[in-house]
Amino acid sequence: MQPKGTAIRKRTQIASANRLMFIWVAGVSVVFGISLVVAIFLIQMLFFNERVLQAKNQTVSTLETDIKSVDPLQKNVNVLNTNSALESIKAKPDDEAVQVILDALPSDANSLALGASLQSKLLSGISGLTLDSLHLNPVVGIETLTGDGSSGVDSTTGASGSQNQITFSFSVSGDETALKQALVNLERSIRTINISSLKIESQGTKQSMTIQASAYYEPVRDVKITDKVIK
């Protein structure tokens, strides 16, 4: 039988070895955990940097394409400014010919301006023609009715009307020549006018014509460089 002191020393050594093993296992676990967290962080940073580089490359590519498009666009505008057909229908002598294109497709839904053009230009000055009625429908989401019954543009909303169009109707009366000239004036207008309904009725020696139609506009497009947050 081993002496009692020897048995105690062995138990002490075993306990000490167990504590040392526990410390080593705990230490390795801590190091492994830290290493795993650092590895995950580095991988996330790697993917994040890759997304940033892709966004930068896409931006550079877009800018390069836009820069290459400037010269051809400027040349096309210069060619349009020499177009005799556009030159002949300018609203003002000092305007450039390309301004006619901008006038033909306004940037806002201004029903009142269209009504004024119909009343004072397209349907005015025709011998024997009488404008009986003219009604314009404010563009839903863009224009609002004011207290006096007129329409105004609501600048607080960015909504678009149906297909960016202004619908209107009018009724005129006169002889056959006058009605025909009214249709010719509509056809020659620099604004695109689409007639959806045309009705002609005879009233004795005169005839009346009722038209439902629509004109179009194109909202302003903002071209600018913006900041994009990559997450």
N, C-alpha and C positions, 0 to 999 in steps of 0.2 A: 504494500500500500504506500502511495506517495505521501510524503509529508504534507501537512496542511498548508504550509507556506508556499510550497510549489504549486499546489492547486489554485491558490489565490492569485499567484503571479500569472498563471495561464489564463484565468478568467479575466484578469486586468488587461492582458495583451490582446485577448479576443475582443473585449469591449473597445479597446483603443483602436484596433484594426477596423471594427465596424463603424466607429465614429469617423475614421479617416476615409473609409470607403463612401460613407454618406456625404461627407464634405466634397469628395471628388465628383460624385454623381450630381450633387446639387450644383457645383461649379460648372460642370460640363453642360448641365441643363440650361443654366443661365446664359452661358456663352452661346449655346445653340439657339436659344430663343432670340438673343440680341442679333445674332448673325442672320436668322430667318427674317426678322423685322427689317434689318438693313437691306437684305437682298430684295425683299418685296418693294421697299421704297425705291431702290435703284431701278428695278424693273418698271415701276410706275413712272419714274422720271424719264426713263428711256422711251417709253411709249408716248409720254407727253411731249418730249422734245421732237419725236417723229411727227406728231400731229402739227406742232408748230412749224416745222420745216415744210410739211406738205402745204399748209395754209400760205406760208410765205412764197413757196414756189408757184402756187396757183395765182396769187396776187401779182407776182412778177410776170407770169404768162399773160394774164389779163391786161396788164398795163402795156406790155409789149405789143399785143394785138391792137389795143386802142390807139397807141402811138402810130402804128403802121397804117391805121385807117384814117388818120387825120388828113394826110395829103390827098388821097383819092376823094375824100369827102369835100375838101376845099375846092378841088378841081371840078367836081360835079356842080357845086354851088356856083362857081364862076361860069360854067357853061349855061346853067339855068338863067343867070343874070343877063345873058346875051340872047335869050330866047325871044324871038319877035312876037310870038303869040302871047306870052306873059307880059311883054312890054306894052302891048296894045291895050291891055285891060287893067292897068295899074289904077288904083284908087286915087293916088296922088302923084303928080309928076316927079316929085323928089324921091319917091319910094324906089327901092330896088325891085327888079322884076320878080325875084324870088319871094318878095313880100306877098305876092298874089296867092301863093300856095298857103302861106300862113293865114291869110284872110279867108281862104276857101274852107279851112278847117280850124275854126277858132279853138282856143285853149280852154274856154269856159262855156258853161251852158247859160248863155245870156238870151233868154227868150225875147226880152224887150228889144234888143238890137235886131234880132231877126224880124220881129214884127214891124219895126221902123223901116227896115230895108224893103220888106214886102209892100208896105203902104206907100212909101215915098219914092221907090225906084222901080221895082219889078211890076207893080200893078198901077203905076202912076204915069200920066202923060200919054195914055193910049186913047185915041179918039173914039168916042162912043162907048167907052167902058165905064161902068159904075161899080165901085166896091160896096157891096151891100153889107157884108159882115166879115169879121176877121177874129179868130179865136186861137190863142196859143196856150198849150198846156204846160204849166211849170214842171220842170224835171223833178220827179220824186227823189227826195234825198239830197238834192242840190239846191233847188230854188224853193222859196216860200212865198206865200201870198201876204202882201202887206195890207194894212187897214184900208187903203183906198182901192183895193182890188187889183193893183198891179203886182208884178212878181219881182222878187229880188234874189240875188245870189246869196246863199248861206255859206259864208267862208269858214265856218267852224266845222264843217263836215267834209270828209274826203270820199264819201260814197259816190258811186257812179250811177247814172240813169241807165235805163234799159238800152244796151248797145250804144251808149253815148249818143242818143238821138233826142231831138226836140220834135214833138208832134204838134201839128197845127192844122187848122181848116179855115177855109174862106169861101165866100160866095160872091160872084160878080155877075153882072148882067150887061147885055149889049148885043150888037149884031154879030154875025158869024165871023167877020173880019177882026173885030175887037177881041172876041174870045180866043181866036187863033193866035193873035199877037200876044195875049197874056201867056199862053202856053209856050210860045217861042221865047218870051222873056225869062220864064222859069227855066227853060232848057239852057239858055245862054248865061244864066247866073254862075258866078265863080264858085258859089256854094253848091255842094251836091244836094239836090232836092229829089226825094223819092216819092212819087205820087202813088198812093195806095188805093185811092178811090176817086173816080171822076164821074160826075152825074150832070147831064145837060137836059134842061127842060125848056120847052117852047112856051112863050107867053105873048101871044099875038105876033107882032112884028119883031119882038125882041126875044132873046134867049137868055136863060140864066144857067150858070155853071157853078157847081159846088165841088170843091176839091178837098180831100183829106190827104195830107202828105207829112213828110218828116225831113228834117235837116240834121246834120251831124256835127259833132265837135270832138276834139281829142284833148283830154286833160294833159296838163304840163307834166313832163317826166323830169325828175331831178336826177342829175348825174353828178355824183360826188363820192369821195373816198371816205369810208367810215371805218371805225375801229371794231374789230371782232375779238371777243374774249374766247380764248381756247381753254377748255376745261378738261 
